[in-house]
Amino acid sequence: MTSIVAERCFQGERGRDEFQREPVAAKVISLLVSDAQVSPIVIDGDWGTGKTEFCHKLINKFKAEHDSYRIVYVDAFKADHADNPLMTILAEVLKLLPEGEQRKGFIQKALPVIRYGLKTALKVGVGHVLRKNADDIADELEDVLEETTEKVIDASVEALLKEHEKAEESLAALQKTLAQIADESPIVMFIDELDRCRPDFSVEMLEIIKHTFDVEGVQFVLVTNTKQLTAAINHRYGSEVDSQRYLDKFLKFRFSLPNTLTQRRHDRTLAATMHFDSLANQSLILKDTLLAEANNGVADFCRALIRFNHLSLREIETIVRHFEIYHTLTSKNGLAPSVIFGFQLFRIFGIYLFCFEPKIAEKIIRNTANADEILNILNVSDLPRLLPQEHKYPENYEVVAVMLAGDCKFGNEKFSNLNDDWKRQFVELFERRYPGHERFIDIIVETIDVLSFR
């Protein structure tokens, strides 16, 4: 029964593990329940790669298979406003404890550590204010500060040392209590969205995990984008700090979610293209378009855009939504199968620009576009070779790239005044029904105008 429940925990909305990530979750769990020292472990990935969804499915699978573990999920971004990572984690641990002596004992051990942390933060804050307003300090106050005796200074230092020593004792007591709690039932804390937090909060969270919660039986899984974390470290400590080496001090193991799926043996497909196919096929608005079909030039053109530009799963959802919006705004004629093939490809490209390349879209509208920018998006570096005698015709995306490059104001030298073989490619793309005297790039402008409500 347990294995069946675990399997269901990893099913998506379509009743299956659509990105084939359950085996990855199984490996993560096997590490967390082993004696391997992997905490903190990081599930790394760019924004929009499905980390949070994977995290929740992983948690559900973990709970179904190992009920002796206590699992905690923390959305760090929601806790960011509290400005106290220590309180955030301690509050979640407290939720695991039932009312009674154990809960009261934990609170008693936690309070001195929290007080010391808040007091330190307050001193830092006051110091910042004093530094900020140093020019406004009265001359009399400066005189008093200068007259401070060495005896007073020595007493202050001694008080600080005693306070620090007491804080260390309190921390050790808290860690001992945590270890006792975790000895009964190990604790695994999943910290999500850390990369979306303010830099100071995210860095302080890492430091709190390392220095306060390095306790036997307590493990952490961070679901985040490590590139953003390294940027946060540099924001806090300066660009001269080697942020990657600093980050490595806190992390034991890191992996990225796979972005490909195994369709058949030795045949791998991008998760993003599969997600696109699935969403387009399910869409009630796009069901009558060629986007919803597996094998045709329109869908292939979309997949090429996805591959060339490494779209994330979230960006796939964005582009599909914009296809639906455009199709709806054009009374479901904009991407209809009856529309000339070339128009469909150009409209799709226009929608892509509207979504992800607004600066280039604006240049096209203002007639200041650069051919190189268009070619880069379509993964074309130069004028493709055209060898019809060897039946090596260019791909549809290459033809689109050449047509648009020729209409750009800048960098179009190689792509204007092409030979008759290329012109025949243009005619074929528009099924011999597109007048040769018009600019192809105007189709992009018209598409962007529709989405801009112009």
N, C-alpha and C positions, 0 to 999 in steps of 0.2 A: 504493500500500500504506500509506503514512504517513497519508493522510487517513482510511483505513478504521480504522486503529489508533486514531487520535485520536477518531474517532466512538465507537468502543467504549469508550474511556476515560470517556466521559461518560454511559454508560448506567447506569441504576439497577438495582435488584434485579429490576424488572419488565421489563428489557430495553429501556428507553427513558429519555429525558431527561424525567422526569415533571414537572419544574417549569420546563421550557423555559429552562434557564439556560446551555446551551452557547453561545448567541450572546453572552451576557454574558462568559463565559470567553474567547471569541475576542477581544472588545474589550480585555479586560485584557491578554492576551498581546500584542496589537498595540501597546499602549502601552509595555509592558516591553521590547520588541525595537526600539522606535523611538528617535529622538533626543530625544523629549520628556522633560522633567525632571519625573518623576512620583513618584520614590522619596523618602521612604516613601509608599506608596499604602495606603489603608485600606479593607478590606472591612468595612463597618459593619453592625451589626444587633443586635437584642435577643437575649437567650439563647433558644435553641430555634428559631431561624429557619433552621437548616440551613447555617450558615456553614462549619463544619468539613467537612461532606460536600462542599460546593461547593469548598472549598479543595483537598481531595484529588483531586477530579475535574479541577480546573483544573491541578494539578501534573501529573497523568497526561497530559493533553492537551498541555501545554507540552513535556514530555519527548518525546512522540511526534512533535511537529512541529518542535522545535528542539533537536537533539541536541548542538549546540555549546555550549549553556548548561549550567551546573552548578546544579542545583536542590537546595536544602536546606529541610527541614521541621523546625521546632522547636516542640514542645509546651511553651510557657512555664510552664504550670501544673505540669508534671512537674519542670521545672528549678527551680521556685520554692524548693525546700528547700535548694538549693545556695547560695542567697543571694548569687550573683555573676553578674550578667548578662554581664559581660565574658568571664568564663571560659566561660559557656555558648555564646556565639557563636564565640569563638576555637576551642573544641573541635570545633564543627561544621565550621568552615573546615578545620581540621587533617585531618578525616576525608576531605576531598576530595583531599588530596595523597598521592601514593604514597610509599612508603619511598624515601629518597634524599636528595640534597643540598638540593633545594628544600624538603623537609619539615623538615630540620634547620635550614636557614636561617630558615624561618618561626618555628620554636620559639625560636631565639636572639633574634629580633626581638621576639617576643611576651612572653618572660619578664620583661624589665625593666618593661614596661608593667603586667603582672600584679602584679609585686612592689610597684610603686608604689601600685597600686590597693588591694592588700591591706594595705599599711602604713598608708595613709590611713584605711582602714576601721577598722584596729586602733586608731589614735590617736583616732578619733571614739568608738570603744567605750570606751576607757580614760577619755576625757574625760567621757563620760556617767556612768561609775561614780564618778569623783571628784566630779562635781556632785551625784550622788545621795547620796553619803556625806559631803558637805562638813561637816556638823555634827559628824562623828566624828573629823575630822582633829585630831591632837594639837597643843596650843599650841606645842610645840617646833618642829614642822614649819612652822607658820605664821610663826614668828620667822625661820626659815631662809629661807623664801620672801621675806619682807620685806627681808632683808639681801642679796638677789641684786643684784649690781652691774650697772650699765648695760653694762659690758664683756661680761658673760656674755650679756645680752639681745641685744646687737648681734651677738655670735658666733652665737647661735641663729638670729636672723633671716637672717644671711648663709648659714648652712648650709641653711636651708629654701629660700632663693631658688636656691641651687645645685642642690639636690635637685629643685626644680620645673623648673629649666632642663634638667636632665638627663632628667627625665621627658618634657618636651616634645620633646627630641631623639629619645628612644626611640620616642615615639608617631609622630613624623614618619617614622622608619625603618620602623616597622611598617606604616604606611599606604602607604609606597612599595612595600614588599614585596607587600602586598595588591593594589595596583594592577598590579604586574607579573604576579601570578597571574591576576587578572581579565582582563588584556589577552589572555592565551592563550585563556581560556574565561570569559565573563562569569558572574557568580554572582548568583543570585536567591534570597534567603532569605525563607521564609514563616514568620512568627512567629504562632502560633495561641494562643488561650486567654489572652491577656494580661490580659483583663478579669477573669479568675478568680484572678489572683495577688494577693499581699499588696500594698497600695498602694505601699510603699517600693520593692519589687522592680519593679513595672510602670513606675513613674516613672523609676527608675534605668535600666531597659532602654531607654526612649525617649531618655534623655540619652546613654547609651552609643552608641546608633545614630547620633545626630546628631553627637557630638563625636569619636568614634573611627572610625566606619565610613562617614564621608562621603567615599567613595573612588570614583574613576572605575571603572565596570565592576561595582560591587557595589550591588545594589538590594534593597530590603526591601518586603515585602508584609505588613502587619499585619492579622490577622483578629481583630476585637475589637468590643466595644461601647463606643463613644466616651463614652457617658453615664457608664459605670463608670470610664473613664479620667479624666474631668474630676473625678469624685468622689475618685479616688485622689490627684489633684493637690492638691485642697483639703485632703485628709487630711494630706498631707505638708507643705504650705506655708501652710495656714490658709485659712479661709473668705473672708478679705479679698482673696485672690488671684483675679484673673479667670481661672479655670481654662480656659475655652474659648480665650481669646487666648493663654494659655501653651501650650496643646496645639497651636494652629495654627502655632506656631513650628517644630514638629517634623514636621508633615505637609504633603505637597505636593498630594495629591489624595485625595478620599474619595468613596465611593459606597455605597449600600445595595442589597442584593439585592432585586429586585422581588418584591412579594407577590401579584402577579396574573399570570394566564396568558391568552393570546389563544386562545379557542376557535374563533371565527370572526372574520371581519373586523369590527372595531369592537365585538366582544363579548368582554369580559374577565371572567375568573372568579378568585376568590381562590384562591391556591395552597393555603391551609389547608382550604378546603371540598373541593377536589379531592383533597387528601391524605386527608381523612376518608372520602370516597366510596370511594377506592381501598382503604384499610385495612379498612373495614367489609365491602366486597365480597370481600376475600381471607380474612377471618376465618372459620375453620372453626366457631367457636362462634356467630358472628352470622349465618351464611349463611342460616338459616331465619327471620330476623327482617326486619322492614320497613326496618331500618337499612341493609341490604345492597342495597336496591332504589333506583333512581334517582328515581322520581317517585311520592311519596306524602307524606302529611302528617307522618308520624313523622320521616322523613329531612329534610324541609323545616324542621321545628321545630329539629332539631340544627344545620342550616346557619344558621338565624337566630341561635342562641346563639353560634355561631362568629363570625359577622359582627359582632354587637353587642359582643362582648367581645374581639375582636381576638386570638383564640387563635393561638399560634405553632404551628409544625409539631410541636415536641416536646410541646406541650400537647394537640395532636390525638392523638398517640400515647398520651398519658396517659388521655384521656377514653375512647378506644376500648378500652383495656385494662380500664378500670373498668366499661365496659358488659359486657365479657366476664366479668369477675369477678362482677358482679351477676347476670347471666343464669345463670352456673354455680351460684351459691349458691342460686338460686331454682329449681333443677332444670330449668333452661331453659324456665321458664314465665313469668318476670318480664317479658320483652320479646317474647314470642311474638306472632305476628299474631292469634292467637285472643283475646288480651287486649283488653278494651275500650279503644278509642282514647284516651280521656281518661286512663286509668290509665297507658298507655304514655308519654304526654307528661309527666305528673306524675312518674313514676319517672325519666325522663330528666333532668328538672330537678333532682330530688333527688340523682341521681348527680353532676350538674354541681356542685351546692353542696358535696357531700362532697369533691370533687376540689379546687375552686378557691376556695370561700368557706366555710371551716370555721367562721369566727366567726358568719356568718349562719346556718349550719346549726345551730350550738349554740343560737342565739337561738330558732330555730324549735322545737327540742326543749324548751327551757325556757319556751316560750310568751311570749317577750319580743320577738318579731320586729317590725320596723318596715316598713310597707308600701312606703315610699320605696325601701328597699334592694332589695326584690323587683322593683319597677317599673324600677329603674335597670338591673338585669341583663337584663331583657327589653325594654329600650329603649322603655318606655312612661312618658310624663311625666304624663299625666292620664287621666281616664276617656275612652276612645275614643268617638267619635260612633257611634251605632247607627242606621242608616237603612235598615231592610229594605225600605222602600217603593221605594228607589232601587237595590236590590240591592247595597248597599255594606255587606256584612257584615264584622265585624272578623276579623283574622287569628287563627289558632289561638293564637299566642303572646300576643296581646292578651287573648284570653278567659282563658287560663291566668293571666296577670298580674292581671286583675280578680278572678278567683276567689280567688287566694291573698292578694291585698291585703285583701279583705273579711274574711279569717280572721285577719289580723295583729292583735296587741294594740294597736299604736300606728299612727297615721296612716291608719286605715281608714275615716274618716268618709265619704269620697266613694263608697266601694265597698261599703258595707253597705246593706241595704234597697233594692236595685235594682228597677227596674220589671220587668214580665212579659216584655218583649222580651229583656232580658238573661238572665233566668232560663231562657228557652227556649234561649238559646245554651249555657248550662251543661248543660241536659238533652241537647241534641244532641251535645255533646262526649262525653258518656258513653252515647250511643246509647240514651237513655231508660231506662237500667238502674241509675242511681246514685240512691240515696235522698236526698232533699233535706234531711233533717234532720242529716246528718253533715257534719263539717268536711273541706273538701278538703285543707287543709294537713296533715291526719293521714296522707295518702298519702306526703307528703314525709318525715314522721317515720318511717314504716314502712320507706321505702327506705333512709334513713340508718342505721336500726337494723340492717338486713341487712348493710350494708357495715362496720358497727362491731362485728359479731358479738355484738349484744345479744340 
